[in-house]
């Protein structure tokens, strides 16, 4: 996790607290730094404001997996799969389905 990057992102967030890319970027920075509880917090905020933001579902699910919340990860992957189908986003659908399959195999 790069603290300078996070500081910049938080200054952007002050300017526009609902900016989808900024929220995603903050969550992703936390996830890269293995601070998954903080990442989850920002991914959930993004999901509440911009549920159509496809990138959040895969990474939110992975963060849930990292904190041993597999039921939440499964729920998020399934939600993302449904959103990907609605948006006809085959790439996201494939990634989410693969993550869900991996999760189910591990159980």
Buried (B, 14 or more C-beta within 10 A) or exposed (E): BEEEBBEBBEEBBEEEEEBBBBBBBBBBBBBEBEBBEBBBBBBBBBBEEBEEBBBBBBBBBBBBBBEEBBEBBBEBBBBBBEBBEEEEBEEBBEBBBEBBEEBEEEE
